[in-house]
Structure formats: C-alpha cells, structure tokens
Amino acid sequence: MSEFALEVKNITKRFPGGVIANKDVNFALRKGEIHALLGENGAGKSTLMNVIYGLYAPEEGEIWVDGQKTEIDNPNDAIRKGIGMVHQHFMLVPVFTVAENIMLGAEELQGGRLDISSARKKIRELSRSYNLEVDPRAIVEDLPVGMQQRVEIVKALYRDAKILVLDEPTAVLTPQEADDLFIVMRELTERGVSIIFITHKLREVLAVADTITVMRRGEVVGTTSPEGKSESDLAAMMVGREVLLRVEKEEAHPAQTVLEVKDLTVHDERGLTAVKNISFDLKAGEILGIAGVQGNGQTELAEVLTGIRAPESGTIIIDGQKVPAGNPRYLFEHGMAHVPEDRHKHGLVLPYDLVENVALNTYYKPPFRKGLVRDEEAMLEATTDIIEAFDVRTSGPFSQASNLSGGNQQKVIVGRELSRPIQFLVVNQPTRGLDVGSIEFIHRRIIEERDKGVAVLLISAELDEILGLADRILVMFHGELVAEMPVAKANKEKLGLLMAGSEA
Amino acid sequence: MATASPTISQTEEKSFLRDNWILLSVLGVTLILILYFYNQNAIVTTAVLAAALRQSTPLVLGAMCGILCERSGIVNIGIEGTMLLSAFVGFITSFLLQDALGPGAIWVGVVIGVLSGGLMGLLLAWMSVTLRMDQIIGGTVINILAVGLTGYFYQQGLTAGDKLRAIPLGPLADIPLIGRVFFDNPPLTYLTLLLIVLVHLLIYYTRWGLRTRAVGEHPRAADTVGVNVYKIRYVNVILGSCLAGLAGAYLTLEAVGSFERLMTNGRGFIALAVMLFGKRTPFGAWGAALLFGFATALNTQLQFADINIPHQFVGLLPFVLTILVVAGLVGRTRDPKALGTAYSKE
C-alpha cells in the first residue's frame, strides 16, 4: 500500500506539429484527498487527464496507481485500475434511464438478457451508502443538470472507482448546486475516494481543495496547500504575472433610453415558451446584467434582441423606433453589436480566415466594398488593426479562425464588433471558457464601451462576472424576470437563490 | 442537492393501456372491420389479408435493416439497391445450381443472397464509418451499383426450376381466416415473423441492443465507457443489410420465381417510410408494413371487382403514404441524435 492513490512521473506529451502540451509533469494524488488542478485554458490540464484516462499516449513518463507502475492504453484500462472520470460535457445518453446510462459498458447479464433490476439494486445501494440520491428509473434528459452530474458520479462508483477525476464540474451549476457538490466531494473522500478537481475558478479551489497543483503552459509551476493563500496569489501563479481580479470601474452615468423591450414572449425550437412576457429598458452608458442559470430563456432573449429569432409577441424599440422582427442587418445598421454565446456557431465562420471573419457583417458596404467587389486591402488593414489593438495571438491575419484558441477567437469577435460605431452592445457569456488573462482584457473593453456611452446588455451565468461588471441586474428564471436590483444591493447568495427560483 | 427538482418520472412503469390507447383503438376498429368484411365476402377478405402479409414481408425486412442501421447512427438509403442485388445474386445462384443440387439449390440461393446483402452492408459501413463519407452518398453509391450490376448481368427468360412453396402448419392452417393468413405461408415469410421478434429482443433486451442505441444517440459517451463505436456500427450495418438481402431473396426465390430488371420497384425506399412510420421499432414497422402491404393487396383485388374506382388510385396509396410519412406529416419520431454523423475519436 502506498500513501498515493495516483502518481504521474515526468509525463511529456507532444502533439503533431510540435506543440508540447505536457512537459515533464509530476503530480501525486494522496489517498482520500481533494487535489485541485488549477490552470488557464490550454495549460495542459485536460491533456494530462486524458493521458491518465488512457485517451492519449504520452511520449515519456510513467503512471503509478497505488504504488505500482501501470500502463493505461485506453479508457477500459483506466476503469479497471479504478479511475473514473466525470467529463465537463456529461457523457450521458439523454433518452436513456439513469440505470441504462450507468450500466452501459458494464452491463450485467442474466441468461443473455440485460439484468436491469440487479443494476437498479446496485445503484440504490450505492446511492444509499454514498448519500447520493438518484432514481434509477428516471430519464436523464428530464433531470436537472446537478442531478445529471450526480448520475455521472454514481456511474464512476458503479465501476468501483477509487480515483475520481472531475473536469470543470461547477461550470454548469448554480452556486448552491456547487456548494452541494462540494459536500458530496467531502463525503466521497471520507469513504476513501481520492478526487482530482480540475478548475480555473479560484474561489472554489480555496473552498474545497486539500492540495493545489498549478499548471501553466504545459508545466507544473507549483504544488501548494490552500492555507495562507489568497485568490490573487493563485491567479498570479496561473498567469505568471499579477492579475486584476476585480474590474476597476467608475460610477455609471446612464443617459437616454436606447432599448425598450415590451411584453416580449419568445418560443424556442420546440415551440415551447422560452421567454414569458418580459419588459425592461436599457440606457446609454449603463451595463445591464442578466443573471440566470443556463437554459432559462437567456439564449432566446439574446437571439430575439439581435434579430436571429423572431419573437412570438411583444415589441422591441430602439431609439424610439419599433424594430422589425428577425432582421439582424436592420439592427447592425442601427448600431447594434453582438458577441454571441456560441462563438463557433454564431460568432465566426471557422473555416474562414480572420480577414474574412472581420468583414463578415459589413462586407457589403464601404470601406470593405469598392464598386462591385470587396476591398481586400481595407479588410486586411482592419484585421491587422484588430489583431494589434485586441492582442490577438495568431500567426497572422490569414490564419484560419479554427486554428485560434478560444480566448483569441473571442478577442477577434469582440474586436470586430467594437470597431464599428455602435450604441447598443449585447454580450452573451463573453468569457465562457476563457483564461484569466483574456477575461480581464475583455471585461476592460466592455467597461470602456460603457464609458463611451454605449448601452450594454450583459448576459452571463457567472455571478462574479455579473457582480463585477453590471450596474443594474435582472434575474431570469424559467423565462421570466423574477427580480431587478442595482448592483449595490446584490450579492452572490441572494442572486444564487433567485436564479434557483426561490423567493429571496 | 437542495435545488434538485422533483421531475423524477417512473418511466418504466407507465400503464400499457394508457400509453397505447390510440394503438389499441386502431387495432379494435381494424378487427371489427375485418370481421364485418369476412362476414360479407369470406373468400375475398381472406385473399386480401393473405396478400397483405405476403406484400409486407420484404417491407418489414427492409425496415428492420433500416432500424438496425439507424439505431446505431448510420443512415442507409441503399436498402433498395441491396435488395435488388441480393434478389439477383440469390436467383442466379439458385439457377446455376439447380441441375447439380435439385431443390436444395433454392436454399443455397437464399443463403448466398443474404450474404451478398451483408457484403453491401460491409461496403456501406466502410464508406460511412471508416472513410466518414456522407452517408446519403454512400447509400446512393450502393443503389447505382446494384442497378448497374444487375442490369449488366441480366439475361432475359431465365426461370428457376421452382420457388419456395407454402407449408401449411397442420391443423393451425385450417382455422378460418387466421389459418389461411398466418399459418399457410412459404418458409421465408415464417422466418420473417420470427425475425421481427428476434430483432425486438435484440434491441431492447440485450447488451448489444443497449450499446447499439447508445452509439446512435451519443457515441462519445459510449466510447468513454469502453464501447467500441466502430465495431457496433459495422456489425449493425452488416446484419441489417443481411436482412435486406433476405428481402431480395424473398422476392426472387419465394414470391416470383424469377428475376426482372428493377424488380424491387421502390420497396427499399418504402421500407424506409415503413421504418419511420413504425417509430424505428420492429413491431411498429411490422404494423406499418402490413398497412402498406394491405394497400397493395387491395389494389390487386380491386382489379377483379366491379367497383368504379380506377385501381391505379389505390395503387398510389403506398407511395402517397410514403410521402406523408417521410415529410413528417404522419408518425413523426425523434431521430437518434447521432444519426448520419461519422464518429471520430478525437
């Protein structure tokens, strides 16, 4: 018996093209501890976990499980060694029951038939002994996200996992759900499970981890205990320089009303009401934050406000004029800018190069048009300016958008949208999945726009972001606006409760 | 978790009666209508129903090919071509061997026909799983290939010595109506009825079926728990195409006794509509196939009757139904999420 559940020794992983994702990484997980693996996107956390889970083969290095050197060539090997992984995007079949999902790949048979009742029994026993209540007969897609995550944990325990890897587990949770998850994690460690907790959220690391390992650019920069450490200490380790975690901003000076929304009702793809009869207004020079757990109608609201989707009923007024439904170009020409939620689907054309992406919404008029053809020179110039002003790390303006990292893609979009004269900016989850450095940069640009007198609508599931940026906050729950407050009156607990639907 | 919602459903224990009342009432009405017409004209009613079952056989086999493929995430629009090719290969095999083997040649023809279907499945799986080609193109390749090959090797006037004959199942065959319809059929028709049950069990009650459905919905989830996505897809497409091959063999060796150019006549495509109409379940597909088969049988029977409807209108019925189903106007179901998309590991 070793005191370590898992040791990773001198792992080096290179990708084709020479990128070194992990360089001589050492990492040791003590039995029964919660070990946070902290790092920005692209720091090599996921690569390391994929090596441990047998999805990538490292060029150099060894993996030791419980004091013994082991070879892990595929997920089956990892499962057999007692390693379980809860992926950031759940690996659950939505139309299956909980029991079917949990037994998949580890089915028990009786005379050639699936033995679902013994699986259910085993799941109930696991639920009871780990205090993780799940109903084996429930259909996964009917379950709330927190419950689905619990199914993933039970799925790992069903395979006798002794080491649990949680990849960004709180990204999809409300603050309360996250706190519940931390309680579950504690329970698990008390029963001998060791946990690797991958995250880039500093607050959570300090709240729950026993040990913290920080990675930067593929290397481990240090392992420390959380005692005596502050969020800014950790942020500095992650980024390699001092980072401003709080956005500095002046008092807002709201001026005339730019946007008025009256009695807006929106349906989603399935024809269900996603936004229910909401009204609000937005003034020049203020940031209005819309808080809410994902899937409470924010996506549909943003789509209607940016003309991608037509509303069911209600009116949108910009500058005193009624906006025609579902007409993005009208909105662009009236000074609307949009940083969409899904930068791959709505923000960029990934196979295009940066120059083409920069011209995407104004290609049809000067300066990007010269007579009947595009003005390639003007497009290139605009792109070069954006690359410079927004600190986009790329091999050049003609590199394909898909080759950029998430943070740099987002900077291209923000750059494109903010390089036009605008009066109204919709930003939806602007920093999702971005690293601390890029977040800081994008936040600063949003505040700059506000100070220039732009009306900003900020939609975000990150409470830190809402509290840090917004001047006024609306909370959305099940398609309705359930609360409005100035930022001075808001705090995390209050918003968290409102987002979960309780009357605070 | 405090905010965990109470939307826990007891999905596996819903009442069968409450969930299936539409189905049950349709069945009831159908039964009453059948008895009424049987009372009016026993011979014609029996003939129409028996013909409906026979017509439904290739359709339900084709539909089950579609079910196995689509449940694992592969669109197979090459069922038509697979059927046609197997019909030809099965027939030629049986024709060439009839002198040497006598009556056994037909069975060799059936087996070779089925295997040739499996070979087409291997081709489709290779194109859509390994090469990650567009699956619609892959299916089209098979359809064009089958028309070309069978047309090239086709010789006029070949007839087999015999075809598979009906085997009455003893006293069961003497039951009025039911006996003639269900228990007095040639062997491949019986085999098909058995296969419907087997495929149903395979999909819903075996490990293979669970993994197949998982791969069709969320292949990455299946991959992360150690399920071999490629293997599941290959085997399902090949197995399914064997069923389409059996449908082809049925046409030449049991239904007709000879091969004609393009003799599948759109059955492979109607089978896809049958599959959709039956919500990708074997029994649903069987019900839908019977309905289509019934429309065809009615068409034939009306040509003898003294009714003032041109029989061509009734003959249109299967195709009109197909259009309605495929356009999603009738019996629309949710597609498997990963349907039509190739899976790649990274």
Interface residues (C-beta under 8 A of the other chain):
Chain A: N74 P75 N76 I79 M85 H87 F90 M91 L92 V93 P94 V95 F96 T97 E100 N101 M103 L104 G105 A106 E107 L109 G112 R113 L114 E133 D135 R137 A138 I139 D142 L143 P144 G146 M147 R150 K155 T174 Q176 E177 D180 L181 A500 G501
Chain B: M1 A2 T3 A4 S5 T7 I8 S9 Q10 T11 E12 E13 Y205 T206 R207 G209 L210 R211 R213 A214 E217 H218 R220 A221 A222 D223 T224 V225 G226 V227 R334 K337
